[in-house]
């Protein structure tokens, strides 16, 4: 895209935003804490399409470096919501420590039945590892943090191995996962998309398993969530409702034409233009489409934290899901 076209496009977007603001009696400031990953695509689309401005919302967009930072910002009152891509498990861990902090209004991941990839067991091209059962005496890298450490331990245990004795688990930054496998510093990684797709296309690694987590915990499997703080809902229910509507609208746009909207990913993530054709579409579930299958899958994931001793008591995720009545305020 040449500079003249970029300038013209920016001018049009600025004009649309200005017109939207002119039609609003008041622009409500809302702070979003987000992670630069594919699962956040609906939020990027909402920004690019000016959907927040059209809803009379002035977004303070705060990019975070880790899932924990998002949750810390929400718990600490520095953000009003976490767009799609906030860590679904970590949100519930924080909710267990600070009850009544969150409401979940969307889920993101992948699944076997829907044929959309969320994660993979990534190994070197010449590796004979074909499943988690083959990891005895070997090392497994995973996304840093308690969520993917817990998932990895559960996957190893489900394969009949002891995660404390049989496999060396290693926190590994996403950018380092393929180089670590290719260089032999780890034997395998449990990686989120688009790591697997890019690795396979490069020839530096292969997928030993596609969607292994969905095959063990729940299908579909959701590692990401969109969350609102209850503080935000209680203080400004009408604005919170607009945020949900905007994210739902953007999610529908992405689901209807991912090939169109994936072009904006390099602007917000580490994905390069040359890698766009390699990307696997994520499974994005808006608030208005959440069903019993989605809730059962999310419950199964949270139950894993109980089984692994990370959550001390069972948690009913249905009590943590947003309901239409939550957005009604005092009406």
C-alpha positions as CSV (number, residue, x, y, z in Angstrom):
1,X,0.0,0.0,0.0
2,X,1.6,3.3,-1.0
3,X,1.9,6.3,1.2
4,X,-0.8,8.3,-0.6
5,X,-3.4,5.6,-0.1
6,X,-2.4,5.1,3.5
7,X,-2.8,8.9,4.1
8,X,-6.2,8.9,2.3
9,X,-7.4,5.9,4.3
10,X,-6.3,7.5,7.6
11,X,-8.1,10.7,6.6
12,X,-11.3,8.9,5.9
13,X,-11.1,7.0,9.2
14,X,-10.5,10.2,11.1
15,X,-13.5,11.8,9.3
16,X,-15.7,8.9,10.2
17,X,-14.6,9.0,13.8
18,X,-15.2,12.8,13.9
19,X,-18.7,12.3,12.4
20,X,-19.4,9.6,15.0
21,X,-18.4,11.8,17.8
22,X,-20.5,14.7,16.5
23,X,-23.5,12.4,16.6
24,X,-22.9,11.5,20.3
25,X,-24.0,13.6,23.2
26,X,-21.1,12.3,25.1
27,X,-18.1,10.1,24.4
28,X,-17.6,7.5,27.2
29,X,-14.0,6.7,27.9
30,X,-13.4,2.9,28.3
31,X,-10.0,1.3,28.9
32,X,-9.2,-2.0,27.3
33,X,-6.2,-4.2,28.3
34,X,-5.3,-6.6,25.4
35,X,-2.7,-9.1,24.3
36,X,-1.2,-8.9,20.8
37,X,-2.3,-12.4,19.6
38,X,-4.6,-13.8,16.9
39,X,-7.4,-14.5,19.4
40,X,-7.7,-10.8,19.8
41,X,-8.6,-10.3,16.1
42,X,-12.2,-9.1,16.8
43,X,-10.9,-6.2,18.9
44,X,-8.5,-5.2,16.1
45,X,-11.4,-5.2,13.7
46,X,-13.5,-3.1,16.1
47,X,-10.7,-0.5,16.2
48,X,-10.1,-0.6,12.4
49,X,-13.8,-0.3,11.5
50,X,-14.4,2.5,14.0
51,X,-17.1,0.5,15.8
52,X,-16.3,1.9,19.2
53,X,-16.6,5.5,18.0
54,X,-19.9,4.7,16.3
55,X,-21.1,3.5,19.7
56,X,-19.9,6.8,21.3
57,X,-17.0,5.1,23.1
58,X,-13.5,6.6,23.3
59,X,-11.2,3.6,23.7
60,X,-8.0,3.9,25.7
61,X,-6.2,0.9,24.2
62,X,-3.5,-0.6,26.5
63,X,-1.4,-3.3,25.0
64,X,-0.1,-5.8,27.6
65,X,2.9,-8.1,27.4
66,X,1.4,-11.1,29.2
67,X,-2.0,-12.6,30.2
68,X,-1.1,-11.9,33.9
69,X,-0.7,-8.2,33.1
70,X,-4.2,-8.0,31.7
71,X,-5.7,-9.6,34.8
72,X,-3.6,-7.4,37.0
73,X,-4.9,-4.3,35.2
74,X,-8.5,-5.4,35.5
75,X,-8.3,-6.4,39.2
76,X,-6.4,-3.2,40.0
77,X,-9.1,-1.0,38.3
78,X,-6.8,0.2,35.6
79,X,-8.9,-1.3,32.8
80,X,-12.6,-1.9,32.3
81,X,-12.5,-4.9,30.1
82,X,-10.2,-7.5,28.5
83,X,-11.1,-8.0,24.8
84,X,-11.0,-11.5,23.2
85,X,-7.7,-13.2,23.9
86,X,-7.5,-12.6,27.7
87,X,-6.5,-15.9,29.4
88,X,-9.6,-17.9,30.2
89,X,-8.0,-19.9,32.9
90,X,-6.1,-17.1,34.6
91,X,-9.3,-15.0,34.7
92,X,-10.9,-17.7,36.8
93,X,-7.9,-18.1,39.1
94,X,-8.1,-14.4,39.7
95,X,-11.8,-14.6,40.3
96,X,-11.2,-17.3,42.9
97,X,-8.9,-14.9,44.8
98,X,-11.0,-11.8,44.2
99,X,-14.6,-13.1,44.0
100,X,-17.0,-11.0,42.0
101,X,-14.4,-9.3,39.9
102,X,-15.2,-10.6,36.4
103,X,-17.9,-11.6,34.0
104,X,-17.0,-13.5,30.8
105,X,-18.8,-12.5,27.6
106,X,-16.9,-14.4,24.9
107,X,-14.6,-17.4,24.3
108,X,-11.8,-18.1,21.8
109,X,-10.0,-21.2,20.8
110,X,-10.3,-24.1,18.4
111,X,-11.6,-27.6,18.1
112,X,-11.6,-30.9,16.3
113,X,-15.3,-31.0,15.4
114,X,-15.2,-27.4,14.0
115,X,-11.9,-28.1,12.2
116,X,-10.2,-24.9,13.5
117,X,-6.8,-25.1,15.1
118,X,-5.9,-23.7,18.5
119,X,-2.8,-25.5,19.5
120,X,-0.4,-28.3,18.5
121,X,2.4,-30.5,19.7
122,X,5.4,-29.2,17.8
123,X,8.5,-31.3,17.2
124,X,11.6,-31.3,14.9
125,X,11.0,-32.6,11.4
126,X,12.9,-35.8,12.1
127,X,11.5,-36.4,15.6
128,X,9.8,-39.8,16.4
129,X,7.6,-38.1,19.0
130,X,4.0,-38.6,17.9
131,X,2.1,-38.0,21.2
132,X,2.6,-36.8,24.8
133,X,3.2,-40.5,25.8
134,X,6.5,-40.3,23.8
135,X,7.8,-37.5,26.0
136,X,9.1,-39.6,28.8
137,X,12.6,-38.5,29.6
138,X,12.2,-35.5,27.3
139,X,11.5,-31.8,27.6
140,X,8.4,-29.9,26.7
141,X,8.2,-26.1,26.2
142,X,5.0,-24.1,26.6
143,X,3.7,-20.6,26.8
144,X,5.0,-19.0,30.0
145,X,2.6,-18.7,33.0
146,X,0.4,-20.7,35.2
147,X,-2.3,-21.4,32.6
148,X,-0.2,-23.3,30.1
149,X,1.9,-24.8,32.8
150,X,-1.2,-26.3,34.2
151,X,-2.5,-27.4,30.8
152,X,0.9,-29.0,30.0
153,X,1.0,-30.9,33.3
154,X,-2.5,-32.2,32.7
155,X,-1.7,-33.3,29.1
156,X,1.4,-35.2,30.4
157,X,-0.6,-36.8,33.2
158,X,-3.4,-37.8,30.8
159,X,-0.7,-39.6,28.7
160,X,0.2,-41.8,31.7
161,X,3.3,-39.9,32.7
162,X,4.3,-38.0,35.8
163,X,4.8,-34.3,35.1
164,X,7.1,-34.0,38.1
165,X,9.4,-36.9,37.2
166,X,9.0,-38.0,33.6
167,X,9.0,-34.8,31.6
168,X,10.9,-31.5,32.0
169,X,8.5,-28.6,31.5
170,X,9.9,-25.3,30.4
171,X,8.4,-21.8,30.1
172,X,9.3,-20.7,26.6
173,X,8.4,-17.4,25.0
174,X,6.3,-17.8,21.9
175,X,9.0,-16.3,19.6
176,X,11.5,-18.8,21.0
177,X,9.4,-22.0,20.6
178,X,10.3,-23.0,17.0
179,X,14.0,-22.0,17.3
180,X,14.2,-24.1,20.5
181,X,12.7,-27.2,18.8
182,X,14.8,-26.7,15.7
183,X,17.9,-26.2,17.7
184,X,17.3,-29.1,20.0
185,X,17.1,-27.2,23.3
186,X,13.7,-28.7,23.8
187,X,12.2,-31.9,22.4
188,X,8.8,-30.5,21.8
189,X,6.5,-27.6,22.5
190,X,2.8,-27.2,23.2
191,X,2.2,-24.2,21.0
192,X,-0.7,-21.9,20.3
193,X,-1.5,-20.9,16.7
194,X,0.0,-19.5,14.6
195,X,3.2,-21.0,15.8
196,X,2.4,-24.4,14.3
197,X,1.3,-23.2,10.9
198,X,4.3,-21.0,10.5
199,X,6.7,-23.7,11.7
200,X,5.3,-26.3,9.4
201,X,5.4,-24.0,6.4
202,X,9.0,-23.1,7.2
203,X,10.1,-26.7,7.3
204,X,11.8,-26.1,10.6
205,X,9.3,-28.2,12.6
206,X,6.2,-30.4,12.2
207,X,3.0,-31.0,14.1
208,X,3.0,-34.3,16.0
209,X,-0.6,-33.6,17.0
210,X,-3.2,-31.0,16.0
211,X,-5.5,-29.7,18.7
212,X,-4.2,-32.1,21.3
213,X,-5.8,-30.1,24.2
214,X,-9.2,-30.4,22.6
215,X,-8.7,-34.2,22.4
216,X,-8.1,-34.5,26.1
217,X,-9.9,-31.6,28.0
218,X,-12.9,-30.6,25.9
219,X,-13.8,-30.1,22.2
220,X,-14.0,-27.3,21.4
221,X,-11.2,-26.0,23.7
222,X,-11.1,-22.3,24.7
223,X,-7.9,-20.9,26.1
224,X,-9.0,-17.3,25.6
225,X,-11.9,-15.2,26.9
226,X,-13.4,-11.8,26.7
227,X,-14.1,-10.3,30.2
228,X,-15.7,-7.3,31.8
229,X,-15.1,-6.1,35.3
230,X,-18.2,-6.1,37.5
231,X,-17.1,-2.7,38.6
232,X,-17.6,-1.4,35.1
233,X,-20.9,-3.2,34.7
234,X,-22.3,-1.9,37.9
235,X,-21.2,1.7,37.4
236,X,-21.9,2.0,33.7
237,X,-24.1,-0.8,32.5
238,X,-25.2,1.0,29.4
239,X,-21.6,1.5,28.3
240,X,-20.7,-2.0,29.1
241,X,-23.6,-3.2,27.0
242,X,-22.3,-1.2,24.1
243,X,-18.8,-2.8,24.5
244,X,-20.3,-6.2,24.3
245,X,-22.3,-5.3,21.2
246,X,-19.3,-3.9,19.5
247,X,-17.2,-7.0,20.2
248,X,-20.0,-9.2,19.1
249,X,-20.4,-7.3,15.9
250,X,-16.6,-7.4,15.2
251,X,-16.5,-11.1,16.0
252,X,-19.3,-11.8,13.5
253,X,-17.3,-9.8,10.9
254,X,-14.2,-11.9,11.5
255,X,-16.1,-15.2,11.5
256,X,-17.8,-14.3,8.2
257,X,-14.6,-13.3,6.4
258,X,-11.4,-14.1,8.2
259,X,-9.4,-13.9,4.9
260,X,-10.4,-10.3,4.6
261,X,-9.7,-9.2,8.2
262,X,-6.5,-11.2,8.8
263,X,-4.7,-8.5,6.7
264,X,-4.8,-6.2,9.7
265,X,-2.9,-8.6,12.0
266,X,0.6,-7.4,11.3
267,X,-0.4,-4.0,12.6
268,X,-1.2,-5.4,16.0
269,X,0.8,-8.6,16.4
270,X,4.2,-10.0,15.5
271,X,2.8,-11.8,12.5
272,X,4.4,-10.6,9.2
273,X,2.6,-9.8,6.0
274,X,4.5,-12.7,4.3
275,X,2.9,-15.1,6.9
276,X,-0.8,-14.2,6.4
277,X,-1.5,-17.0,4.0
278,X,-0.3,-19.5,6.5
279,X,-2.6,-18.6,9.3
280,X,-5.3,-20.9,10.6
281,X,-8.6,-19.2,11.4
282,X,-9.4,-19.1,15.2
283,X,-12.7,-20.2,16.7
284,X,-14.3,-17.0,18.0
285,X,-17.5,-17.2,20.0
286,X,-19.5,-14.0,20.6
287,X,-21.7,-13.4,23.6
288,X,-24.9,-13.7,21.6
289,X,-23.9,-17.2,20.3
290,X,-22.6,-18.8,23.5
291,X,-24.4,-22.2,24.1
292,X,-24.3,-25.2,26.4
293,X,-21.4,-26.8,24.4
294,X,-19.3,-23.7,24.9
295,X,-20.1,-23.5,28.7
296,X,-19.5,-27.2,29.2
297,X,-16.1,-26.9,27.4
298,X,-15.1,-23.9,29.5
299,X,-16.2,-25.7,32.7
300,X,-14.1,-28.7,31.7
301,X,-11.1,-26.4,31.4
302,X,-11.6,-24.8,34.7
303,X,-12.1,-28.2,36.3
304,X,-8.5,-29.0,35.2
305,X,-7.2,-26.3,37.5
306,X,-9.0,-28.1,40.4
307,X,-7.6,-31.5,39.4
308,X,-4.1,-30.1,39.2
309,X,-4.4,-28.4,42.6
310,X,-4.1,-24.9,41.3
311,X,-7.7,-24.1,42.2
312,X,-8.5,-25.2,45.8
313,X,-12.2,-25.5,45.3
314,X,-14.5,-26.3,42.3
315,X,-15.9,-23.3,40.5
316,X,-19.2,-23.1,38.6
317,X,-18.3,-21.0,35.5
318,X,-22.0,-20.4,34.8
319,X,-22.0,-18.0,37.7
320,X,-19.1,-16.1,36.1
321,X,-20.7,-15.7,32.7
322,X,-22.3,-12.4,31.7
323,X,-26.1,-12.5,31.5
324,X,-28.3,-10.0,29.7
325,X,-29.8,-8.9,33.0
326,X,-26.3,-7.8,34.2
327,X,-26.4,-5.1,31.6
328,X,-29.9,-3.8,32.6
329,X,-28.6,-1.6,35.5
330,X,-31.3,-0.4,37.8
331,X,-34.0,-0.3,35.1
